[in-house]
Amino acid sequence: MFQQRATVRLPHGIHSAIAHRLHHAASHFSSSVFLRWGGETASLRSIVAVLALGIQVGTEIEILGDGTDEVEAVGAVAAMIQSTTDA
């Protein structure tokens, strides 16, 4: 399992459109990808679980990957989360 810390820089945090984009990005990898914050962990396979974390701008989270391309998967998700645009 590979993990990386990232600070959410998206202006509105992780809302439904962003959760959908993260889900879509993670689906391109064979590895499972998870977000961890506040003692809770959510799979990017579940948009609802990601939204339930309530992640706001400025929050430091952990991104975890498990599988053959875990480093690439976590890197791709981290890049999206650390972006400063919702577009």
PDB file of N, CA, C and O in Angstrom:
ATOM      1  N   MET A   1       0.850  -1.176   0.000  1.00  0.00           N
ATOM      2  CA  MET A   1       0.000   0.000   0.000  1.00  0.00           C
ATOM      3  C   MET A   1       0.894   1.237   0.000  1.00  0.00           C
ATOM      4  O   MET A   1       1.865   1.326   0.752  1.00  0.00           O
ATOM      5  N   PHE A   2       0.542   2.182  -0.859  1.00  0.00           N
ATOM      6  CA  PHE A   2       1.264   3.449  -0.969  1.00  0.00           C
ATOM      7  C   PHE A   2       0.351   4.552  -0.460  1.00  0.00           C
ATOM      8  O   PHE A   2      -0.850   4.550  -0.733  1.00  0.00           O
ATOM      9  N   GLN A   3       0.926   5.499   0.283  1.00  0.00           N
ATOM     10  CA  GLN A   3       0.118   6.609   0.763  1.00  0.00           C
ATOM     11  C   GLN A   3       0.866   7.919   0.633  1.00  0.00           C
ATOM     12  O   GLN A   3       2.096   7.961   0.660  1.00  0.00           O
ATOM     13  N   GLN A   4       0.099   8.983   0.491  1.00  0.00           N
ATOM     14  CA  GLN A   4       0.658  10.322   0.325  1.00  0.00           C
ATOM     15  C   GLN A   4      -0.279  11.320   1.005  1.00  0.00           C
ATOM     16  O   GLN A   4      -1.501  11.205   0.910  1.00  0.00           O
ATOM     17  N   ARG A   5       0.301  12.282   1.679  1.00  0.00           N
ATOM     18  CA  ARG A   5      -0.490  13.357   2.286  1.00  0.00           C
ATOM     19  C   ARG A   5      -0.648  14.467   1.262  1.00  0.00           C
ATOM     20  O   ARG A   5       0.249  14.713   0.456  1.00  0.00           O
ATOM     21  N   ALA A   6      -1.787  15.132   1.296  1.00  0.00           N
ATOM     22  CA  ALA A   6      -2.045  16.243   0.380  1.00  0.00           C
ATOM     23  C   ALA A   6      -2.971  17.235   1.063  1.00  0.00           C
ATOM     24  O   ALA A   6      -3.838  16.860   1.852  1.00  0.00           O
ATOM     25  N   THR A   7      -2.774  18.500   0.747  1.00  0.00           N
ATOM     26  CA  THR A   7      -3.659  19.534   1.247  1.00  0.00           C
ATOM     27  C   THR A   7      -4.633  19.911   0.139  1.00  0.00           C
ATOM     28  O   THR A   7      -4.227  20.196  -0.988  1.00  0.00           O
ATOM     29  N   VAL A   8      -5.916  19.909   0.468  1.00  0.00           N
ATOM     30  CA  VAL A   8      -6.951  20.229  -0.511  1.00  0.00           C
ATOM     31  C   VAL A   8      -6.885  21.724  -0.804  1.00  0.00           C
ATOM     32  O   VAL A   8      -7.060  22.553   0.089  1.00  0.00           O
ATOM     33  N   ARG A   9      -6.633  22.052  -2.059  1.00  0.00           N
ATOM     34  CA  ARG A   9      -6.551  23.450  -2.473  1.00  0.00           C
ATOM     35  C   ARG A   9      -7.734  23.849  -3.357  1.00  0.00           C
ATOM     36  O   ARG A   9      -7.832  25.000  -3.783  1.00  0.00           O
ATOM     37  N   LEU A  10      -8.614  22.917  -3.627  1.00  0.00           N
ATOM     38  CA  LEU A  10      -9.806  23.209  -4.421  1.00  0.00           C
ATOM     39  C   LEU A  10     -10.635  24.251  -3.671  1.00  0.00           C
ATOM     40  O   LEU A  10     -10.917  24.063  -2.487  1.00  0.00           O
ATOM     41  N   PRO A  11     -11.029  25.337  -4.322  1.00  0.00           N
ATOM     42  CA  PRO A  11     -11.690  26.447  -3.633  1.00  0.00           C
ATOM     43  C   PRO A  11     -12.940  26.069  -2.828  1.00  0.00           C
ATOM     44  O   PRO A  11     -13.237  26.704  -1.815  1.00  0.00           O
ATOM     45  N   HIS A  12     -13.668  25.047  -3.268  1.00  0.00           N
ATOM     46  CA  HIS A  12     -14.897  24.657  -2.576  1.00  0.00           C
ATOM     47  C   HIS A  12     -14.773  23.287  -1.921  1.00  0.00           C
ATOM     48  O   HIS A  12     -15.778  22.654  -1.599  1.00  0.00           O
ATOM     49  N   GLY A  13     -13.550  22.836  -1.725  1.00  0.00           N
ATOM     50  CA  GLY A  13     -13.340  21.516  -1.132  1.00  0.00           C
ATOM     51  C   GLY A  13     -13.779  20.420  -2.094  1.00  0.00           C
ATOM     52  O   GLY A  13     -13.833  20.626  -3.306  1.00  0.00           O
ATOM     53  N   ILE A  14     -14.086  19.272  -1.547  1.00  0.00           N
ATOM     54  CA  ILE A  14     -14.503  18.152  -2.388  1.00  0.00           C
ATOM     55  C   ILE A  14     -16.028  18.075  -2.367  1.00  0.00           C
ATOM     56  O   ILE A  14     -16.627  17.530  -1.439  1.00  0.00           O
ATOM     57  N   HIS A  15     -16.638  18.629  -3.403  1.00  0.00           N
ATOM     58  CA  HIS A  15     -18.092  18.609  -3.565  1.00  0.00           C
ATOM     59  C   HIS A  15     -18.447  17.537  -4.594  1.00  0.00           C
ATOM     60  O   HIS A  15     -17.565  16.811  -5.052  1.00  0.00           O
ATOM     61  N   SER A  16     -19.705  17.430  -4.956  1.00  0.00           N
ATOM     62  CA  SER A  16     -20.157  16.311  -5.785  1.00  0.00           C
ATOM     63  C   SER A  16     -19.469  16.227  -7.147  1.00  0.00           C
ATOM     64  O   SER A  16     -19.109  15.135  -7.587  1.00  0.00           O
ATOM     65  N   ALA A  17     -19.283  17.357  -7.817  1.00  0.00           N
ATOM     66  CA  ALA A  17     -18.633  17.319  -9.134  1.00  0.00           C
ATOM     67  C   ALA A  17     -17.180  16.861  -9.017  1.00  0.00           C
ATOM     68  O   ALA A  17     -16.701  16.086  -9.844  1.00  0.00           O
ATOM     69  N   ILE A  18     -16.492  17.336  -8.004  1.00  0.00           N
ATOM     70  CA  ILE A  18     -15.098  16.926  -7.793  1.00  0.00           C
ATOM     71  C   ILE A  18     -15.040  15.451  -7.401  1.00  0.00           C
ATOM     72  O   ILE A  18     -14.178  14.718  -7.887  1.00  0.00           O
ATOM     73  N   ALA A  19     -15.935  15.014  -6.541  1.00  0.00           N
ATOM     74  CA  ALA A  19     -15.964  13.600  -6.145  1.00  0.00           C
ATOM     75  C   ALA A  19     -16.179  12.714  -7.372  1.00  0.00           C
ATOM     76  O   ALA A  19     -15.581  11.644  -7.483  1.00  0.00           O
ATOM     77  N   HIS A  20     -17.027  13.160  -8.283  1.00  0.00           N
ATOM     78  CA  HIS A  20     -17.261  12.404  -9.513  1.00  0.00           C
ATOM     79  C   HIS A  20     -15.988  12.360 -10.355  1.00  0.00           C
ATOM     80  O   HIS A  20     -15.639  11.305 -10.886  1.00  0.00           O
ATOM     81  N   ARG A  21     -15.302  13.472 -10.484  1.00  0.00           N
ATOM     82  CA  ARG A  21     -14.050  13.499 -11.263  1.00  0.00           C
ATOM     83  C   ARG A  21     -12.974  12.628 -10.636  1.00  0.00           C
ATOM     84  O   ARG A  21     -12.234  11.948 -11.347  1.00  0.00           O
ATOM     85  N   LEU A  22     -12.879  12.643  -9.304  1.00  0.00           N
ATOM     86  CA  LEU A  22     -11.903  11.786  -8.624  1.00  0.00           C
ATOM     87  C   LEU A  22     -12.245  10.313  -8.845  1.00  0.00           C
ATOM     88  O   LEU A  22     -11.362   9.495  -9.101  1.00  0.00           O
ATOM     89  N   HIS A  23     -13.523   9.987  -8.744  1.00  0.00           N
ATOM     90  CA  HIS A  23     -13.995   8.622  -9.001  1.00  0.00           C
ATOM     91  C   HIS A  23     -13.621   8.193 -10.424  1.00  0.00           C
ATOM     92  O   HIS A  23     -13.114   7.092 -10.637  1.00  0.00           O
ATOM     93  N   HIS A  24     -13.874   9.064 -11.377  1.00  0.00           N
ATOM     94  CA  HIS A  24     -13.580   8.767 -12.777  1.00  0.00           C
ATOM     95  C   HIS A  24     -12.072   8.587 -12.991  1.00  0.00           C
ATOM     96  O   HIS A  24     -11.650   7.649 -13.666  1.00  0.00           O
ATOM     97  N   ALA A  25     -11.271   9.474 -12.424  1.00  0.00           N
ATOM     98  CA  ALA A  25      -9.814   9.372 -12.568  1.00  0.00           C
ATOM     99  C   ALA A  25      -9.288   8.075 -11.965  1.00  0.00           C
ATOM    100  O   ALA A  25      -8.448   7.402 -12.562  1.00  0.00           O
ATOM    101  N   ALA A  26      -9.784   7.728 -10.784  1.00  0.00           N
ATOM    102  CA  ALA A  26      -9.316   6.507 -10.116  1.00  0.00           C
ATOM    103  C   ALA A  26      -9.726   5.255 -10.874  1.00  0.00           C
ATOM    104  O   ALA A  26      -9.048   4.231 -10.788  1.00  0.00           O
ATOM    105  N   SER A  27     -10.828   5.324 -11.614  1.00  0.00           N
ATOM    106  CA  SER A  27     -11.310   4.146 -12.345  1.00  0.00           C
ATOM    107  C   SER A  27     -10.401   3.751 -13.504  1.00  0.00           C
ATOM    108  O   SER A  27     -10.529   2.652 -14.044  1.00  0.00           O
ATOM    109  N   HIS A  28      -9.486   4.636 -13.888  1.00  0.00           N
ATOM    110  CA  HIS A  28      -8.552   4.331 -14.968  1.00  0.00           C
ATOM    111  C   HIS A  28      -7.368   3.477 -14.502  1.00  0.00           C
ATOM    112  O   HIS A  28      -6.541   3.058 -15.312  1.00  0.00           O
ATOM    113  N   PHE A  29      -7.296   3.229 -13.214  1.00  0.00           N
ATOM    114  CA  PHE A  29      -6.203   2.444 -12.650  1.00  0.00           C
ATOM    115  C   PHE A  29      -6.730   1.131 -12.109  1.00  0.00           C
ATOM    116  O   PHE A  29      -7.894   1.033 -11.720  1.00  0.00           O
ATOM    117  N   SER A  30      -5.876   0.126 -12.083  1.00  0.00           N
ATOM    118  CA  SER A  30      -6.301  -1.161 -11.537  1.00  0.00           C
ATOM    119  C   SER A  30      -6.274  -1.148 -10.007  1.00  0.00           C
ATOM    120  O   SER A  30      -6.950  -1.954  -9.366  1.00  0.00           O
ATOM    121  N   SER A  31      -5.499  -0.240  -9.425  1.00  0.00           N
ATOM    122  CA  SER A  31      -5.401  -0.136  -7.970  1.00  0.00           C
ATOM    123  C   SER A  31      -6.660   0.470  -7.367  1.00  0.00           C
ATOM    124  O   SER A  31      -7.374   1.237  -8.015  1.00  0.00           O
ATOM    125  N   SER A  32      -6.914   0.116  -6.132  1.00  0.00           N
ATOM    126  CA  SER A  32      -7.976   0.757  -5.360  1.00  0.00           C
ATOM    127  C   SER A  32      -7.393   2.014  -4.734  1.00  0.00           C
ATOM    128  O   SER A  32      -6.255   2.009  -4.263  1.00  0.00           O
ATOM    129  N   VAL A  33      -8.176   3.098  -4.727  1.00  0.00           N
ATOM    130  CA  VAL A  33      -7.708   4.366  -4.180  1.00  0.00           C
ATOM    131  C   VAL A  33      -8.700   4.819  -3.111  1.00  0.00           C
ATOM    132  O   VAL A  33      -9.915   4.721  -3.283  1.00  0.00           O
ATOM    133  N   PHE A  34      -8.145   5.322  -1.997  1.00  0.00           N
ATOM    134  CA  PHE A  34      -8.947   5.737  -0.854  1.00  0.00           C
ATOM    135  C   PHE A  34      -8.519   7.121  -0.381  1.00  0.00           C
ATOM    136  O   PHE A  34      -7.371   7.525  -0.569  1.00  0.00           O
ATOM    137  N   LEU A  35      -9.452   7.843   0.233  1.00  0.00           N
ATOM    138  CA  LEU A  35      -9.149   9.091   0.916  1.00  0.00           C
ATOM    139  C   LEU A  35      -9.383   8.845   2.397  1.00  0.00           C
ATOM    140  O   LEU A  35     -10.353   8.192   2.781  1.00  0.00           O
ATOM    141  N   ARG A  36      -8.478   9.379   3.238  1.00  0.00           N
ATOM    142  CA  ARG A  36      -8.619   9.230   4.688  1.00  0.00           C
ATOM    143  C   ARG A  36      -8.549  10.606   5.331  1.00  0.00           C
ATOM    144  O   ARG A  36      -7.635  11.387   5.066  1.00  0.00           O
ATOM    145  N   TRP A  37      -9.527  10.888   6.176  1.00  0.00           N
ATOM    146  CA  TRP A  37      -9.537  12.134   6.929  1.00  0.00           C
ATOM    147  C   TRP A  37     -10.448  11.985   8.132  1.00  0.00           C
ATOM    148  O   TRP A  37     -11.495  11.343   8.055  1.00  0.00           O
ATOM    149  N   GLY A  38     -10.047  12.580   9.237  1.00  0.00           N
ATOM    150  CA  GLY A  38     -10.877  12.582  10.439  1.00  0.00           C
ATOM    151  C   GLY A  38     -11.186  11.200  10.974  1.00  0.00           C
ATOM    152  O   GLY A  38     -12.259  10.977  11.534  1.00  0.00           O
ATOM    153  N   GLY A  39     -10.261  10.273  10.810  1.00  0.00           N
ATOM    154  CA  GLY A  39     -10.485   8.922  11.308  1.00  0.00           C
ATOM    155  C   GLY A  39     -11.354   8.056  10.418  1.00  0.00           C
ATOM    156  O   GLY A  39     -11.623   6.902  10.752  1.00  0.00           O
ATOM    157  N   GLU A  40     -11.798   8.592   9.291  1.00  0.00           N
ATOM    158  CA  GLU A  40     -12.653   7.845   8.363  1.00  0.00           C
ATOM    159  C   GLU A  40     -11.912   7.627   7.041  1.00  0.00           C
ATOM    160  O   GLU A  40     -11.081   8.444   6.645  1.00  0.00           O
ATOM    161  N   THR A  41     -12.215   6.545   6.382  1.00  0.00           N
ATOM    162  CA  THR A  41     -11.624   6.231   5.079  1.00  0.00           C
ATOM    163  C   THR A  41     -12.751   5.954   4.088  1.00  0.00           C
ATOM    164  O   THR A  41     -13.724   5.269   4.403  1.00  0.00           O
ATOM    165  N   ALA A  42     -12.595   6.509   2.871  1.00  0.00           N
ATOM    166  CA  ALA A  42     -13.604   6.309   1.832  1.00  0.00           C
ATOM    167  C   ALA A  42     -12.929   5.873   0.539  1.00  0.00           C
ATOM    168  O   ALA A  42     -11.906   6.431   0.143  1.00  0.00           O
ATOM    169  N   SER A  43     -13.503   4.885  -0.104  1.00  0.00           N
ATOM    170  CA  SER A  43     -13.019   4.433  -1.403  1.00  0.00           C
ATOM    171  C   SER A  43     -13.492   5.406  -2.479  1.00  0.00           C
ATOM    172  O   SER A  43     -14.621   5.894  -2.433  1.00  0.00           O
ATOM    173  N   LEU A  44     -12.627   5.683  -3.440  1.00  0.00           N
ATOM    174  CA  LEU A  44     -13.042   6.530  -4.552  1.00  0.00           C
ATOM    175  C   LEU A  44     -14.010   5.807  -5.474  1.00  0.00           C
ATOM    176  O   LEU A  44     -14.504   6.400  -6.432  1.00  0.00           O
ATOM    177  N   ARG A  45     -14.287   4.551  -5.205  1.00  0.00           N
ATOM    178  CA  ARG A  45     -15.324   3.833  -5.954  1.00  0.00           C
ATOM    179  C   ARG A  45     -16.714   4.283  -5.525  1.00  0.00           C
ATOM    180  O   ARG A  45     -17.695   4.032  -6.226  1.00  0.00           O
ATOM    181  N   SER A  46     -16.802   4.956  -4.363  1.00  0.00           N
ATOM    182  CA  SER A  46     -18.097   5.405  -3.844  1.00  0.00           C
ATOM    183  C   SER A  46     -18.106   6.928  -3.698  1.00  0.00           C
ATOM    184  O   SER A  46     -17.497   7.475  -2.779  1.00  0.00           O
ATOM    185  N   ILE A  47     -18.789   7.594  -4.599  1.00  0.00           N
ATOM    186  CA  ILE A  47     -18.886   9.056  -4.552  1.00  0.00           C
ATOM    187  C   ILE A  47     -19.561   9.491  -3.253  1.00  0.00           C
ATOM    188  O   ILE A  47     -19.140  10.476  -2.646  1.00  0.00           O
ATOM    189  N   VAL A  48     -20.580   8.789  -2.824  1.00  0.00           N
ATOM    190  CA  VAL A  48     -21.302   9.135  -1.599  1.00  0.00           C
ATOM    191  C   VAL A  48     -20.374   9.039  -0.385  1.00  0.00           C
ATOM    192  O   VAL A  48     -20.406   9.908   0.485  1.00  0.00           O
ATOM    193  N   ALA A  49     -19.557   8.000  -0.322  1.00  0.00           N
ATOM    194  CA  ALA A  49     -18.631   7.837   0.800  1.00  0.00           C
ATOM    195  C   ALA A  49     -17.613   8.979   0.829  1.00  0.00           C
ATOM    196  O   ALA A  49     -17.258   9.476   1.898  1.00  0.00           O
ATOM    197  N   VAL A  50     -17.151   9.389  -0.347  1.00  0.00           N
ATOM    198  CA  VAL A  50     -16.199  10.504  -0.429  1.00  0.00           C
ATOM    199  C   VAL A  50     -16.861  11.789   0.059  1.00  0.00           C
ATOM    200  O   VAL A  50     -16.259  12.538   0.828  1.00  0.00           O
ATOM    201  N   LEU A  51     -18.078  12.050  -0.373  1.00  0.00           N
ATOM    202  CA  LEU A  51     -18.802  13.245   0.065  1.00  0.00           C
ATOM    203  C   LEU A  51     -19.052  13.229   1.569  1.00  0.00           C
ATOM    204  O   LEU A  51     -19.022  14.276   2.216  1.00  0.00           O
ATOM    205  N   ALA A  52     -19.296  12.057   2.123  1.00  0.00           N
ATOM    206  CA  ALA A  52     -19.579  11.931   3.555  1.00  0.00           C
ATOM    207  C   ALA A  52     -18.387  12.351   4.415  1.00  0.00           C
ATOM    208  O   ALA A  52     -18.561  12.672   5.590  1.00  0.00           O
ATOM    209  N   LEU A  53     -17.184  12.352   3.848  1.00  0.00           N
ATOM    210  CA  LEU A  53     -16.011  12.793   4.609  1.00  0.00           C
ATOM    211  C   LEU A  53     -16.077  14.293   4.911  1.00  0.00           C
ATOM    212  O   LEU A  53     -15.481  14.752   5.885  1.00  0.00           O
ATOM    213  N   GLY A  54     -16.791  15.058   4.087  1.00  0.00           N
ATOM    214  CA  GLY A  54     -16.940  16.496   4.327  1.00  0.00           C
ATOM    215  C   GLY A  54     -15.640  17.266   4.226  1.00  0.00           C
ATOM    216  O   GLY A  54     -15.376  18.143   5.049  1.00  0.00           O
ATOM    217  N   ILE A  55     -14.831  16.958   3.244  1.00  0.00           N
ATOM    218  CA  ILE A  55     -13.503  17.561   3.115  1.00  0.00           C
ATOM    219  C   ILE A  55     -13.600  18.972   2.532  1.00  0.00           C
ATOM    220  O   ILE A  55     -14.134  19.173   1.442  1.00  0.00           O
ATOM    221  N   GLN A  56     -13.076  19.936   3.277  1.00  0.00           N
ATOM    222  CA  GLN A  56     -13.112  21.340   2.887  1.00  0.00           C
ATOM    223  C   GLN A  56     -11.728  21.812   2.414  1.00  0.00           C
ATOM    224  O   GLN A  56     -10.722  21.133   2.619  1.00  0.00           O
ATOM    225  N   VAL A  57     -11.705  22.976   1.784  1.00  0.00           N
ATOM    226  CA  VAL A  57     -10.445  23.580   1.352  1.00  0.00           C
ATOM    227  C   VAL A  57      -9.539  23.770   2.570  1.00  0.00           C
ATOM    228  O   VAL A  57      -9.999  24.149   3.647  1.00  0.00           O
ATOM    229  N   GLY A  58      -8.252  23.504   2.385  1.00  0.00           N
ATOM    230  CA  GLY A  58      -7.272  23.655   3.454  1.00  0.00           C
ATOM    231  C   GLY A  58      -7.078  22.422   4.308  1.00  0.00           C
ATOM    232  O   GLY A  58      -6.194  22.393   5.163  1.00  0.00           O
ATOM    233  N   THR A  59      -7.894  21.398   4.089  1.00  0.00           N
ATOM    234  CA  THR A  59      -7.806  20.169   4.868  1.00  0.00           C
ATOM    235  C   THR A  59      -6.643  19.315   4.372  1.00  0.00           C
ATOM    236  O   THR A  59      -6.466  19.134   3.167  1.00  0.00           O
ATOM    237  N   GLU A  60      -5.850  18.791   5.309  1.00  0.00           N
ATOM    238  CA  GLU A  60      -4.798  17.848   4.931  1.00  0.00           C
ATOM    239  C   GLU A  60      -5.369  16.442   5.049  1.00  0.00           C
ATOM    240  O   GLU A  60      -5.872  16.050   6.102  1.00  0.00           O
ATOM    241  N   ILE A  61      -5.286  15.694   3.965  1.00  0.00           N
ATOM    242  CA  ILE A  61      -5.836  14.338   3.933  1.00  0.00           C
ATOM    243  C   ILE A  61      -4.740  13.362   3.530  1.00  0.00           C
ATOM    244  O   ILE A  61      -3.651  13.758   3.115  1.00  0.00           O
ATOM    245  N   GLU A  62      -5.053  12.083   3.662  1.00  0.00           N
ATOM    246  CA  GLU A  62      -4.180  11.028   3.162  1.00  0.00           C
ATOM    247  C   GLU A  62      -4.853  10.385   1.964  1.00  0.00           C
ATOM    248  O   GLU A  62      -6.059  10.137   1.972  1.00  0.00           O
ATOM    249  N   ILE A  63      -4.070  10.122   0.946  1.00  0.00           N
ATOM    250  CA  ILE A  63      -4.537   9.392  -0.232  1.00  0.00           C
ATOM    251  C   ILE A  63      -3.807   8.059  -0.209  1.00  0.00           C
ATOM    252  O   ILE A  63      -2.580   8.021  -0.125  1.00  0.00           O
ATOM    253  N   LEU A  64      -4.545   6.984  -0.282  1.00  0.00           N
ATOM    254  CA  LEU A  64      -3.964   5.653  -0.220  1.00  0.00           C
ATOM    255  C   LEU A  64      -4.273   4.883  -1.493  1.00  0.00           C
ATOM    256  O   LEU A  64      -5.370   4.987  -2.043  1.00  0.00           O
ATOM    257  N   GLY A  65      -3.309   4.119  -1.953  1.00  0.00           N
ATOM    258  CA  GLY A  65      -3.506   3.268  -3.113  1.00  0.00           C
ATOM    259  C   GLY A  65      -3.048   1.863  -2.803  1.00  0.00           C
ATOM    260  O   GLY A  65      -2.075   1.666  -2.074  1.00  0.00           O
ATOM    261  N   ASP A  66      -3.734   0.899  -3.344  1.00  0.00           N
ATOM    262  CA  ASP A  66      -3.374  -0.491  -3.134  1.00  0.00           C
ATOM    263  C   ASP A  66      -3.537  -1.251  -4.446  1.00  0.00           C
ATOM    264  O   ASP A  66      -4.652  -1.455  -4.924  1.00  0.00           O
ATOM    265  N   GLY A  67      -2.412  -1.664  -5.020  1.00  0.00           N
ATOM    266  CA  GLY A  67      -2.452  -2.420  -6.267  1.00  0.00           C
ATOM    267  C   GLY A  67      -1.183  -2.229  -7.075  1.00  0.00           C
ATOM    268  O   GLY A  67      -0.216  -1.627  -6.607  1.00  0.00           O
ATOM    269  N   THR A  68      -1.197  -2.740  -8.273  1.00  0.00           N
ATOM    270  CA  THR A  68       0.012  -2.745  -9.099  1.00  0.00           C
ATOM    271  C   THR A  68       0.431  -1.368  -9.583  1.00  0.00           C
ATOM    272  O   THR A  68       1.619  -1.135  -9.808  1.00  0.00           O
ATOM    273  N   ASP A  69      -0.507  -0.456  -9.748  1.00  0.00           N
ATOM    274  CA  ASP A  69      -0.168   0.901 -10.209  1.00  0.00           C
ATOM    275  C   ASP A  69      -0.528   1.953  -9.150  1.00  0.00           C
ATOM    276  O   ASP A  69      -0.937   3.069  -9.471  1.00  0.00           O
ATOM    277  N   GLU A  70      -0.364   1.563  -7.883  1.00  0.00           N
ATOM    278  CA  GLU A  70      -0.773   2.418  -6.765  1.00  0.00           C
ATOM    279  C   GLU A  70      -0.072   3.774  -6.737  1.00  0.00           C
ATOM    280  O   GLU A  70      -0.697   4.782  -6.407  1.00  0.00           O
ATOM    281  N   VAL A  71       1.212   3.816  -7.076  1.00  0.00           N
ATOM    282  CA  VAL A  71       1.953   5.081  -7.043  1.00  0.00           C
ATOM    283  C   VAL A  71       1.388   6.055  -8.072  1.00  0.00           C
ATOM    284  O   VAL A  71       1.187   7.234  -7.777  1.00  0.00           O
ATOM    285  N   GLU A  72       1.135   5.559  -9.271  1.00  0.00           N
ATOM    286  CA  GLU A  72       0.572   6.405 -10.327  1.00  0.00           C
ATOM    287  C   GLU A  72      -0.843   6.853  -9.982  1.00  0.00           C
ATOM    288  O   GLU A  72      -1.205   8.008 -10.208  1.00  0.00           O
ATOM    289  N   ALA A  73      -1.635   5.947  -9.440  1.00  0.00           N
ATOM    290  CA  ALA A  73      -3.019   6.270  -9.088  1.00  0.00           C
ATOM    291  C   ALA A  73      -3.068   7.340  -8.001  1.00  0.00           C
ATOM    292  O   ALA A  73      -3.819   8.309  -8.117  1.00  0.00           O
ATOM    293  N   VAL A  74      -2.281   7.172  -6.960  1.00  0.00           N
ATOM    294  CA  VAL A  74      -2.249   8.153  -5.870  1.00  0.00           C
ATOM    295  C   VAL A  74      -1.729   9.490  -6.385  1.00  0.00           C
ATOM    296  O   VAL A  74      -2.248  10.539  -6.004  1.00  0.00           O
ATOM    297  N   GLY A  75      -0.720   9.470  -7.239  1.00  0.00           N
ATOM    298  CA  GLY A  75      -0.181  10.701  -7.806  1.00  0.00           C
ATOM    299  C   GLY A  75      -1.210  11.462  -8.625  1.00  0.00           C
ATOM    300  O   GLY A  75      -1.289  12.688  -8.544  1.00  0.00           O
ATOM    301  N   ALA A  76      -1.993  10.748  -9.406  1.00  0.00           N
ATOM    302  CA  ALA A  76      -3.015  11.396 -10.231  1.00  0.00           C
ATOM    303  C   ALA A  76      -4.100  12.038  -9.367  1.00  0.00           C
ATOM    304  O   ALA A  76      -4.534  13.159  -9.635  1.00  0.00           O
ATOM    305  N   VAL A  77      -4.529  11.329  -8.341  1.00  0.00           N
ATOM    306  CA  VAL A  77      -5.563  11.863  -7.446  1.00  0.00           C
ATOM    307  C   VAL A  77      -5.006  13.044  -6.651  1.00  0.00           C
ATOM    308  O   VAL A  77      -5.694  14.050  -6.477  1.00  0.00           O
ATOM    309  N   ALA A  78      -3.785  12.932  -6.175  1.00  0.00           N
ATOM    310  CA  ALA A  78      -3.167  14.026  -5.423  1.00  0.00           C
ATOM    311  C   ALA A  78      -3.071  15.294  -6.262  1.00  0.00           C
ATOM    312  O   ALA A  78      -3.325  16.392  -5.769  1.00  0.00           O
ATOM    313  N   ALA A  79      -2.705  15.140  -7.522  1.00  0.00           N
ATOM    314  CA  ALA A  79      -2.602  16.307  -8.415  1.00  0.00           C
ATOM    315  C   ALA A  79      -3.953  17.015  -8.552  1.00  0.00           C
ATOM    316  O   ALA A  79      -4.016  18.244  -8.571  1.00  0.00           O
ATOM    317  N   MET A  80      -5.019  16.243  -8.647  1.00  0.00           N
ATOM    318  CA  MET A  80      -6.349  16.836  -8.757  1.00  0.00           C
ATOM    319  C   MET A  80      -6.744  17.555  -7.469  1.00  0.00           C
ATOM    320  O   MET A  80      -7.290  18.658  -7.509  1.00  0.00           O
ATOM    321  N   ILE A  81      -6.469  16.930  -6.339  1.00  0.00           N
ATOM    322  CA  ILE A  81      -6.844  17.490  -5.047  1.00  0.00           C
ATOM    323  C   ILE A  81      -6.061  18.760  -4.737  1.00  0.00           C
ATOM    324  O   ILE A  81      -6.579  19.675  -4.096  1.00  0.00           O
ATOM    325  N   GLN A  82      -4.825  18.813  -5.189  1.00  0.00           N
ATOM    326  CA  GLN A  82      -3.981  19.972  -4.908  1.00  0.00           C
ATOM    327  C   GLN A  82      -4.137  21.077  -5.939  1.00  0.00           C
ATOM    328  O   GLN A  82      -3.482  22.115  -5.842  1.00  0.00           O
ATOM    329  N   SER A  83      -4.989  20.864  -6.913  1.00  0.00           N
ATOM    330  CA  SER A  83      -5.264  21.872  -7.920  1.00  0.00           C
ATOM    331  C   SER A  83      -6.019  23.027  -7.266  1.00  0.00           C
ATOM    332  O   SER A  83      -6.699  22.847  -6.255  1.00  0.00           O
ATOM    333  N   THR A  84      -5.890  24.203  -7.853  1.00  0.00           N
ATOM    334  CA  THR A  84      -6.589  25.367  -7.294  1.00  0.00           C
ATOM    335  C   THR A  84      -7.823  25.736  -8.102  1.00  0.00           C
ATOM    336  O   THR A  84      -8.426  26.782  -7.866  1.00  0.00           O
ATOM    337  N   THR A  85      -8.207  24.885  -9.056  1.00  0.00           N
ATOM    338  CA  THR A  85      -9.406  25.157  -9.852  1.00  0.00           C
ATOM    339  C   THR A  85     -10.357  23.981  -9.787  1.00  0.00           C
ATOM    340  O   THR A  85      -9.930  22.826  -9.774  1.00  0.00           O
ATOM    341  N   ASP A  86     -11.640  24.274  -9.746  1.00  0.00           N
ATOM    342  CA  ASP A  86     -12.671  23.239  -9.755  1.00  0.00           C
ATOM    343  C   ASP A  86     -12.979  22.763 -11.160  1.00  0.00           C
ATOM    344  O   ASP A  86     -13.674  21.763 -11.336  1.00  0.00           O
ATOM    345  N   ALA A  87     -12.475  23.462 -12.158  1.00  0.00           N
ATOM    346  CA  ALA A  87     -12.816  23.160 -13.549  1.00  0.00           C
ATOM    347  C   ALA A  87     -12.101  21.936 -14.062  1.00  0.00           C
ATOM    348  O   ALA A  87     -12.284  21.554 -15.218  1.00  0.00           O
TER     349      ALA A  87
END
